[in-house]
Amino acid sequence: DGACKGMATAGCGGIIRDSRGVWLGGFAKHIGICSAFTAELWGVLEGLRLAWRLGFRAVEFDVDSTSVVKVIKDGASSNVMGISLL
């Protein structure tokens, strides 16, 4: 998940659980100044990086931003902010 209020200091964080809901790892990251959209993208990227470091190659992730889900599914964005994270 990413969090930001306007164009202010943002952060992201997430957890990895197994199929039974058991906690396997987590992360929190200070991002700096960015949009909520970019903070959400950082959350996805950092979550996938953590999953990779833990040895997972096939994962299911939940994102609460419909905008982020759309750009991940479509593979493109008209929003310049965060484009390098895609």
Buried (B, 14 or more C-beta within 10 A) or exposed (E): BBBBEEEEBBBBBBEBEEEEEEEEBEBEBEBEEBBBBBBBBBBBBBBBEBBEEEEBEEEEEEBEBEBBBEBBEEEEBEBEEBEEBB
